[in-house]
């Protein structure tokens, strides 16, 4: 089934300035909602990616943790991947996950944030909940989700990362545990053409910025993410 977005949809979201009107309400009837498949949270995103991309490309994974997510099938099918992960324990596992494909992998032991520089990074007993946001792990429930200390980490802004990249990223995903909205909103996406899809935990909150700045439209929602596709893929 094809998405049915129109040029008017883009215009309506980009120009939605009425106070109290959520831009998402304008197009939500066209957005596909996907339920979780089985016990693996990434199956839905994996299916969306496999249906959209027919050739290998370049992806950026922000907040990669151990790399065992929807980007792993991309890597296994010939893609080049750039991973950003500040947690040193997670990076060690990420190296193991990607070791068979090191000729196509770049791993950066940094956090991506709205601004570059050094910042405290709050470790969690469950690595996937480690965050630049203090108290993030504790806010997600009790058992095994508690603080494991704080380290200082080097941060790059998303803009700095994109500026320094030798190629455009066909696919970008952010799983930055509480920082996704600020990271996405910090970028002038019109400066970085070539990206076809963005998957982010920022969900619908970044719709207006992505649509205005980069001509992206929200097309799919999963239990944890929103999928945005570039206008050129939809019209």
N, C-alpha and C positions, 0 to 999 in steps of 0.2 A: 504494500500500500504506500503510495506516494504522499508526501506532505503537501498540503494545499495552501501554503502561505502565498500572499500576494504583495505587490509593491505597496498597496494601500496599508497592509498590516505593518510593514516597516515604518511607513510614514506616520501612522497613528501612534505607534509606540514611541518613536523618536520625538514626536511633538506633544506627548501627553503631559501637559503642564497643569491640568486641573487639580486643585488641591483636594486631597482625599481620594483621588482615583489611582488605583494601583495599575501600572502599565500591564502587569500580568493578566489582569481581568480582561483586557482587550483581546488577548489571543489564547487564553487558556482552553477554550473549546476546541482548539486545533492541536493542542499539545498531547502527545501520547503518554499515558501513564503506564508504567511497567511494574509489576509486582516482582518480589524476590523469587528466584528459581532455586528450589532445593535449599541446601544449607550454605551455599557459597554466594556471598554477597556480590561477587563480580560477574556472575554469569550473564546478567542482563546487559551490563555495559559491554561485555565481550561480544555478545550477539549484535548489538548496535554497531560496534566498530567493524565487525566482519562483513556486515551488510553494506556499510557505507564505503569502506576502502577496499579497492580491488587490486591495488599495487602497493608494494612496500614504499615507505617514506621515512620521515624523521619525526620522532615524538619527544615531548618534554614532560617529565613526571616530577611534579613538585610535591614534596612530602612523600617520598617513594617508600619509606619504611624498608621492608625486606624485598620489595619488587615483585612480590607474588600477587599481582592484581591483573587488571585487564590489559596492561601493557606487555605482560610476559608473552602471550600468544603473538603479539605483534613482533616482538624481538625474535621469537622462534621462527617466524615466517619471513625474516629477512630485513626487518626494519632496523634503522639506527636509532639508538635511544640515549637521551641525556637525563640523568637522574640527579635530583637534589634531595639530600637527607642530612640533617644536622646531628642526629643521634648516633654516636660512634658504635654502639652495640648493634643498631639496625643496619648501619653501613657494612659491618662485618658480614651480616647475613645477606645483604644485598650483593656483596662481592661473590658470595657462593651461588646465589640465584643466577647471576649473569655470567659466570665464569666461562661458559661454553661459547659466549658471544662477545668476548672482550674486544675483538677487532671492530665491533660496531657499537661500543658502549663508552659513554663518558659519565663518570660518577663524581659529583661535587659534594664534598662534606660541608655544606653550608645550609643555612636557613634562607628561604625567600620571604621577604617582608616588604612592606610599602617603602621602607628606607634602608639603605645600606648601613654598614657599621657593625659594631659589636653589640650583642644583646644577651640577656639571660635567657636560657632555654630550660624549661621545666620538664624534667624527665618523669615518666610514669612507669609503674610496675608493668603495665601493658604498653609496649613501645608505641603502638599505633595511636595512643592518646597523649604522647609527649607533645609539648606545645610551647610556643612563645607566650601564650596566655597563662598567667598564674592562676592556679586553681582549676584548670580545664579538666584534668583527669578526675578530680574529686567530684566535679559537677556531673559526671556521667555514671554515677552509681558506686556501690560499695566494693564488692568482692574483687580483689586484684586490681582495682582501679584507683590507686593511691600514688602520692608523690614518691619519687625515688631520688630526690635531690635536684639540684640546679647546677648547670654548667654555663660557661660563657661560650657563645658560638659566633662565628663570623656570619654576617648577613649580606646578601645581595638583594637589591630591589629587582622586581621583575623586569623593569625597564633596563637596568644594567645588564641583566642576563641576556635579554633579547638583543641588546645592542652588541654584545660581545660574541654572539653566536655567528658561526660561519655560514649557517643556512637557516632558512625559514623552517618552522615546525609545522608539519601538516596537522598534527594533533597535539593538544596541550591538555593536561589534567592537573588540577590542584586539589590536594587533600592536606590542607595546612592547619587543621585543628583550631578553628576559631579565627584564623587570619585571612581566609579566602576572599571575603568580601572586600577588605581593604587592599589586598594584593591586586585583585582584578580591577578595582576602581582606580588604582594608582597609575594605570597604563593608558597611554594614548594609542589605542590599537590601530589607528589609521597609519601609524608609522611602521607597522610590521605586517605587511600583506603576506599572503600565502597560507595562512592557517585556515583549514577547512572546518575544524571542530574543536570546541573547548568543552571539557567535562569538569564541573566544579561543585564542591560542597557549598559554594556560595548560593546555590539554588536560584530562586527567582529574584533575589535581591539585587543582582547585578544585571538584570535584563535591560533596563533603560540605558545604562552606561555602555554595555557591549553593543547594543543596537545603534546608539548614537555614534559611538567612537569607532566601532569596527564593522558595522553592518552585519552583526550576528543576531540570530533569532533563536529563542528557546524552542526546541522541537520535541524534547522528551524529558520526562521526569522518572527517576528510579527512586527506590526507598532512601537513598543517601545523596544522590547527585542530580544535577540538571545538565542536560546536553544542549549545547548551542552550536548551530551550523551557520556557516557564512552564507550571505545572500546569494553568492554565485552558485551555491549548491542547491538552492531552493527555487530560484526563478529562472 
